[in-house]
Amino acid sequence: MTKDLAPQPADRKRGSGVKLVYDVLRDEIISLVLPPGSPIDENQLAERFEMSRTPIREALVRLAGDGLVTTLPNRSTVVSNIDFLSLPAFFDAITLMYRVTTRLAARYRTEADLRIIRAHQADFTRAVRDQDALAMIATNRELHASIADAGRNPYYSSLFSRLLDEGRRLLRLYYSSYSDRLPEEFVTEHDDMIRAIEQQDLEAADRLASNHANQIVRQIQTLIAEDRRDQIEL
């Protein structure tokens, strides 16, 4: 998490200024290099990226749309806080979406859907073995979004994608609790879900998705509740 994500000159040649600023700041926020509440200074960003404030502002608008930054009444911008009070409702919603989308995928998937799902699982597996947390977050999102798409309900797909995006920083905490060395069994959980989808076993797909979501939620809840105060003798 201390990795320097500042762009190098060669990076600036690969895309527009807005996309570059958006991508770098998004990764720094998700990886918690920029923790919740951190101030975002447009002038400092303009100096850092060696560009005008216009693309900086456009990138911040995109990040605000993702819920990653917040503009305060005094017009200053900060990294959005994680709303811990809303976590119980969030966990209920995302667990339900894991179950519903995986179950529907088992009913309606096509061979083309399975090829896409397996490709995303291969990317996720590679990220886990590389211990690349940001890649794990991105590929996990694409895997579950592709499963939702296979369920043929665009409303569920849209809601689940939004929940997955909102939960990216929580997922970063989840992976950090394993020091980014995610146990192989969690890769296997994905494989089991994909097998149930392939076999069109709706009940197994539902059960496996529920178990998968529940173990993630329990780990995050345990991490949040952990007492990290130093014991100081007085």
Secondary structure, DSSP 4 states (H G I P E B T S, - for coil): -----PPPGGGGGGS-HHHHHHHHHHHHHHTTSS-TT-EE-HHHHHHHHTS-HHHHHHHHHHHHHTTSEEE-TTS-EEEPPP-GGGHHHHHHHHHHHHHHHHHHHHHH--HHHHHHHHHHHHHHHHHHHHT-HHHHHHHHHHHHHHHHHHTT-HHHHHHHHHHHHHTHHHHHHHHHTTTT---HHHHHHHHHHHHHHHTT-HHHHHHHHHHHHHHHHHHHHHHHH---------
